[in-house]
Each structure stands twice: as C-alpha cells, then as structure tokens.
Amino acid sequence: MIIRVNTQNTKEFRINFLTGRLESMAIAGHLISNHLPSVKQLQCFLAVAHELNFRRAAERLRMTQPPLTRHIKCLEGVLNQQLFSRSTHDVSLTEAGQALVIRAEKILLELNELKTGSLASGGKVRIGLTRTLNFEFIEPVSRQLIELDAGDDVETPNLTSAQLLQCLSKNTLDLVLTGEKGTGHEDMVQYRWVCCEPLLIAMPAIHPASLKEKVSLKDVSDLPLFWFSRSANPSFYDKCESFFEQLNVPLKRVKEPDDSLVMLTRIARGKGFALMPQSKCTFNQEGLCYRELTDDESQKLNIDIYSAIRVNETREAVLDAQNVLCGKNFSG
C-alpha cells in the first residue's frame, strides 16, 4: 500500500504546532516572571484593607509592621498603583485599592480551593467529630450523618474540639462538630448551632444520692469532682465554672485522668464523681451509676454542639452538609 502525504498540509501543521508552542511558552514565561504580585503581598494588602490600620493588620498576620509596610510598597510598585492614602492619623483605600480588594479576595479563594484539594476531591466533604462526644448515640446528629452518607468521609482522630478547629483553620478538614464554640478562631471560623447534649452525673452507686432519680451538685458535694484543664475546652470550662460559683457549697476538684475508664473505675470505688456527656455514659461497672441532673441544673449545665466551617467557605458541598446537620428536625 502506498500512502500519499500532502506535503503542503504537513508544512502547515508543523508551522501551526510550532507557533502554538511558542505562544504557550510566551504565556508561561509571562506568568512565571517575578513581575507579578505574590500571595503574601495580596494577604498583607487584604489585612490592611480590612483593618485600615497597619499595626492591627500586622498583629492579625502575626508579623511586625516594617515587613508588612515593605510588602505593601512592593505590591504598589508591581502594580504601579497607589493602593492606600496615608496620613498620620488615617489610612484609607484609594479607588485602585477598592477595586483590588474584590480581585485579591477572588484570587486567594481560588488558591485556597487548590490547597483544600477541592479540585481533586470534587464534592467530598471532610468532616471531623470531637472525641468528647459519642455521636452514634446522639440521634439527631447520627441520623443526619447517615443522610449525608458521610461514613467514609468522617474523620475520627482522637482530637478535642480545639484540635479539630486547628485542623479546620489549616484546611485539613472542611467541617467539624464541636462541643461549644472554640476560642481564638473568631476571624477564621463560622458556627451554627446543631443541638444540645445533656450532662449526667457519674457517681458511686453506694452514695445516698444514688437513690434519687435526679441529683443536684449539692447532693454530691461531699465527693471531689473529677475535672479537666481549661485548655482542653475553654468555652465549656468557663460555662461550668460560672455556674459553680453560684452554688452555696464549694466543689472540691481533682485532676481528671487521661483515660476515662480509669476515672470511672475510681468513681465506682467511691473516689469522686464526674459530669459526663450523656452519649458517653455507656460504660457499666459494679459500683458505678449515672443520674440525671435536676431540671434547673440541667438547663445550665449542658454542651451546645456546633457545626463549624471556614468563614470564607463557598463550596456548595460543604454548605449543603452544614445545612443538613443544622436542619429543622433538630430540637434543643
């Protein structure tokens, strides 16, 4: 068989191919030049644009003011535009600065999506659950997680609410369920209330108050309270301590063991009592019992469960997942 080649078409193909490569190389060369704004410059710009104060912007970025000022000046040099009007008492955006705010936010949001792996993972939502609660026994939440078909996507590391919020801020998780709101992430995280988890008293079965259906803290004030450190969950700690201060009797506290089974064994031996989430009161042992708090105390001593996502989250899959978890079927 003889194959005839049209040499004219072949030449045109080679010319078009080479031209396309040259154009692509020219575009790539322009994009990888050092005459474009850097991510750090855009972050510094947005911090100053939002705060309209260089000192506060530097604090927000956890850097000193001189390098922040240098980044802004470099950005203005690259763009050949003045972005801020400065005086001794005032900082304001110029017209060019106002226009850049919208574009800079869009650029950084797109880069953030690359970092979170949203291009590769599609609609997958990485969900983290605090170890403080057993969500299998919190029916509203477990039902909604089933509805989300989130089984394989739920992260179950041995992490506290505070540690999960760190993962959220570092983009290693997309949505987390926490016990109470965290502290120190107000500018990065947005919360929505999910439901309320009651607390039970874990106490020795030989204690006289165990004969009651509902027990007050005063009833067990002769026993020490196994208690955690504030750093584990500042919001919940402060919520409880605020209530303890209103009691007519002081509560003696002892350090909570790292292993909850060790703590429950000590309680069974009469060594103290603990306040535990209802969903975690599943361990049974001779000498141990669980009792509800009195109505008044249960209204004030409980755990508010929140769904937390990043404040700049725009992906529909994440927003839809939060809507499901915070749906109308929930009741406090």
C-alpha positions in Angstrom: 0.0 0.0 0.0 1.3 3.4 -0.9 0.4 6.3 1.5 0.5 9.7 -0.2 1.4 12.6 2.1 0.3 16.1 1.3 3.5 18.0 2.0 1.7 21.3 1.9 -0.6 20.2 4.8 2.3 18.7 6.7 4.2 22.0 6.5 1.2 24.0 7.7 0.7 21.6 10.6 4.4 22.0 11.6 4.1 25.7 11.4 0.9 25.8 13.4 2.3 23.4 16.0 5.5 25.4 16.5 3.5 28.7 16.6 1.2 27.2 19.3 4.2 26.1 21.4 5.9 29.4 21.1 2.7 31.2 22.1 2.3 28.8 25.1 5.9 29.3 26.1 5.5 33.1 25.9 2.4 33.0 28.1 4.1 30.7 30.6 7.1 32.9 30.6 5.0 35.9 31.5 3.1 34.1 34.3 6.3 32.8 35.9 8.1 36.1 35.9 8.8 37.9 39.1 6.8 40.9 38.0 3.5 39.6 39.4 2.0 40.2 42.9 2.9 37.4 45.4 0.4 35.6 47.6 2.0 37.2 50.7 1.6 40.7 49.2 -2.1 40.1 48.5 -2.6 38.7 52.0 -0.9 41.8 53.5 -2.9 44.1 51.3 -6.3 42.5 52.4 -5.3 42.6 56.0 -4.6 46.3 55.8 -7.7 46.9 53.6 -9.9 45.2 56.2 -8.3 46.8 59.3 -7.4 50.2 57.8 -4.7 50.2 60.4 -1.1 48.9 59.8 -0.5 48.0 63.4 -3.7 45.9 63.7 -3.1 44.3 60.3 0.4 43.3 61.4 -1.0 41.7 64.6 -3.6 39.9 62.6 -0.9 38.4 60.3 1.4 37.7 63.3 4.2 39.8 61.9 5.9 43.1 62.7 4.9 46.3 61.0 8.1 47.1 58.9 7.9 43.9 56.7 4.2 44.5 56.3 4.8 48.0 55.0 7.5 46.7 52.7 5.1 44.1 51.2 2.5 46.9 50.5 5.1 49.1 48.9 6.4 46.2 46.7 2.8 45.5 45.7 2.2 49.1 44.8 5.4 49.0 42.8 4.5 45.9 40.9 1.0 47.3 40.0 2.3 50.8 39.6 -0.7 52.0 41.6 -1.2 53.7 44.9 -3.5 51.4 47.0 -3.8 53.4 50.2 -4.0 57.0 51.2 -2.0 57.5 54.4 -1.8 60.3 56.9 -0.6 60.4 60.5 -4.0 59.5 61.8 -5.8 57.8 59.0 -5.5 55.0 56.4 -8.0 54.7 53.5 -8.3 52.8 50.3 -7.7 54.6 47.0 -10.0 53.9 44.1 -7.4 51.4 42.8 -7.3 49.8 46.2 -11.0 49.4 46.4 -11.0 47.6 43.0 -8.2 45.3 44.1 -10.0 44.1 47.2 -12.5 42.2 45.2 -10.0 40.7 42.8 -7.5 39.8 45.5 -10.1 38.0 47.6 -11.2 36.0 44.5 -7.5 35.1 43.7 -6.9 33.9 47.3 -10.2 32.0 47.5 -9.2 30.1 44.3 -5.8 29.3 45.7 -7.4 28.2 48.9 -9.5 25.7 46.9 -6.4 24.3 45.4 -4.9 23.8 48.9 -8.0 22.1 50.2 -7.9 19.7 47.3 -11.4 20.6 46.1 -10.3 20.1 42.5 -9.3 16.6 43.1 -11.9 15.6 45.7 -15.0 17.0 43.9 -17.9 17.2 46.2 -16.3 15.2 49.1 -16.6 16.9 52.4 -14.0 16.1 55.1 -15.9 16.0 58.4 -14.3 15.9 61.9 -16.1 14.9 65.1 -14.9 15.8 68.6 -13.8 12.9 70.8 -15.7 14.5 73.7 -19.0 13.1 72.4 -20.2 9.8 71.0 -22.3 10.9 68.0 -23.6 7.4 67.4 -25.8 7.9 70.5 -26.8 11.5 69.6 -29.8 10.6 67.4 -30.3 13.8 65.6 -26.7 14.0 64.5 -26.3 10.3 63.7 -29.4 10.5 61.6 -28.2 13.5 59.6 -24.7 11.9 59.1 -26.4 8.9 57.6 -28.5 11.2 55.4 -25.2 12.8 54.2 -23.8 9.3 53.5 -20.7 10.6 55.2 -19.4 7.3 56.6 -16.2 7.1 54.7 -15.6 10.9 54.8 -15.9 11.3 58.6 -12.5 11.7 60.2 -12.4 10.0 63.6 -9.0 11.0 65.1 -8.6 11.2 68.9 -8.9 15.0 68.9 -10.5 17.6 71.1 -12.7 20.4 69.8 -9.8 22.8 70.0 -7.6 20.5 67.9 -10.3 20.0 65.3 -10.6 23.7 64.9 -6.9 23.9 64.3 -7.4 21.3 61.5 -10.2 23.4 60.1 -8.1 26.6 60.1 -5.2 24.6 58.4 -7.6 23.3 55.7 -7.1 19.6 56.6 -10.9 19.4 57.4 -13.9 21.1 55.9 -16.5 20.8 58.6 -16.2 19.9 62.3 -18.7 19.2 65.1 -17.5 20.7 68.3 -18.7 20.8 71.9 -19.2 24.6 72.5 -17.6 27.3 70.4 -13.9 27.5 70.3 -11.7 30.5 71.2 -9.0 32.1 69.1 -10.5 31.3 65.7 -13.2 34.0 65.6 -11.9 35.6 62.4 -11.5 32.2 60.6 -14.5 30.1 61.6 -18.2 30.5 61.5 -20.5 28.5 63.7 -24.1 27.2 63.5 -25.9 25.6 66.5 -26.8 22.0 66.0 -28.3 20.6 69.2 -27.8 20.4 73.0 -26.2 17.4 74.7 -27.3 16.8 78.3 -24.8 16.1 81.1 -25.2 13.2 83.5 -23.6 12.7 86.9 -21.3 9.6 87.1 -21.3 8.7 90.7 -20.7 5.8 93.2 -23.8 3.5 93.5 -23.3 3.3 97.2 -23.7 7.1 97.6 -27.1 8.0 99.3 -27.9 10.4 96.5 -27.9 7.5 94.0 -31.4 6.6 95.3 -32.7 9.8 93.7 -33.9 9.9 90.1 -32.4 13.4 89.6 -29.4 14.6 91.6 -28.1 18.1 92.3 -24.4 19.0 92.7 -25.1 19.9 96.3 -26.2 16.2 96.8 -22.7 15.0 95.9 -20.6 17.9 97.1 -19.0 15.7 99.8 -17.2 14.0 96.9 -14.4 15.5 94.8 -15.3 16.4 91.2 -13.0 14.9 88.5 -12.3 17.9 86.4 -10.4 18.8 83.2 -8.0 21.6 82.4 -9.3 24.8 80.9 -7.0 24.5 77.8 -9.0 21.4 76.7 -12.2 23.4 76.1 -12.1 27.0 77.4 -15.7 27.8 76.5 -17.2 24.8 78.2 -14.9 25.1 81.2 -15.9 28.8 81.7 -19.6 27.9 81.3 -19.4 25.3 84.0 -17.2 27.3 86.4 -19.5 30.3 86.1 -22.3 28.1 87.4 -20.2 26.5 90.1 -19.5 30.0 91.5 -23.2 30.4 92.1 -23.5 27.3 94.3 -24.0 27.6 98.0 -21.4 24.8 98.6 -17.9 24.7 97.2 -16.9 21.8 94.9 -13.5 20.2 95.5 -11.8 19.3 92.2 -9.3 16.7 91.4 -7.4 16.2 88.1 -9.3 14.1 85.6 -7.3 11.1 84.4 -6.4 10.9 80.7 -8.2 7.5 80.5 -11.9 7.9 81.2 -12.2 4.2 82.1 -9.6 4.8 84.9 -11.7 7.7 86.1 -15.0 5.6 86.1 -13.3 2.8 88.0 -12.2 5.3 90.7 -15.8 6.6 90.8 -17.1 3.1 91.3 -14.8 2.8 94.3 -16.2 6.0 95.8 -13.3 8.2 95.0 -15.4 11.0 93.4 -17.9 11.9 90.8 -17.9 13.4 87.2 -20.1 15.3 84.9 -20.2 13.5 81.6 -22.0 13.9 78.2 -25.0 11.6 78.1 -23.7 10.0 74.9 -20.5 8.9 76.7 -22.3 7.2 79.6 -22.2 3.7 78.1 -19.6 2.0 80.3 -21.1 -0.2 83.0 -19.3 -1.4 86.1 -20.3 -2.7 89.5 -20.4 0.2 91.9 -21.0 2.8 89.2 -24.2 4.5 88.3 -25.4 7.5 86.2 -28.0 10.0 87.2 -29.7 13.0 85.6 -29.1 16.5 86.9 -32.0 18.3 88.5 -34.1 20.3 86.0 -32.6 23.7 87.0 -29.0 22.5 86.8 -29.5 20.5 83.5 -30.7 23.7 81.8 -27.5 25.5 82.7 -25.0 22.6 82.6 -25.0 21.0 79.2 -23.0 21.0 76.0 -24.0 23.1 73.0 -22.9 21.3 69.8 -21.9 23.5 66.9 -21.1 22.9 63.3 -18.1 24.9 62.3 -16.8 25.7 58.8 -14.3 28.3 57.5 -15.6 31.8 57.3 -14.7 32.1 53.6 -16.2 28.7 52.6 -18.0 28.9 49.3 -18.2 25.3 48.1 -21.8 24.1 47.8 -21.0 20.6 49.1 -19.7 22.0 52.4 -22.5 24.5 52.8 -25.1 21.8 51.9 -23.6 19.5 54.5 -23.8 22.1 57.2 -27.4 22.9 56.2 -28.3 19.2 56.7 -26.6 19.0 60.1 -28.3 22.1 61.3 -31.7 21.2 59.8 -35.2 21.9 61.1 -35.5 18.5 62.6 -33.2 19.4 65.5 -34.5 20.5 68.9 -32.6 21.6 71.9 
